[in-house]
């Protein structure tokens, strides 16, 4: 199972995996492939039960933490508020899981897919971040002094354009 870590604070999940003795393998980017998503780690199938307990506990620690599980059929589930048993069942059939610890994580529907957006504050301003739900391409935009919602909207627009051009996704507005 691949776990994508979004946001700097999401790396605290790896410390929790270490404390629980869960082994994982860091997934380096493939040469020649541009990936704009967060860091990724691979967890062995035999560790899913232990990883589930750690992920559920990690989510409960702070309300800013989110986990989105994408199943092999492409369905996206939120893990927050679910029991360990429910999350374990989702992880058994999971293709990927994306965890984040950001100010907020919003979901927007587009062409039958769900796009995750968030924002992050850096020294030089606010960044909006959006992720393609198909290939996990990450788009970031600086607020240019216009505020958080502006930065998020620009990133969301970039992902929608990416989905139209690369994945040939059409939305109701495209009809």
Buried (B, 14 or more C-beta within 10 A) or exposed (E): BBBBBBBEBBBBBBEBBEEEEBEBEEBEEEEEEEBBBBBBBEBEEEBBEBBBBBBBEBBEEEEBBBBBBBBEEEEBBBBBEBEBEBBBBBBEEBEBBBBBBBBEBEEBEBBEBBBBBBBBEEEEBBBBBBBBBBBBBBBBBBBEEEBBEBBBBBBBBBBBEBBBEEBEBEBEEEE
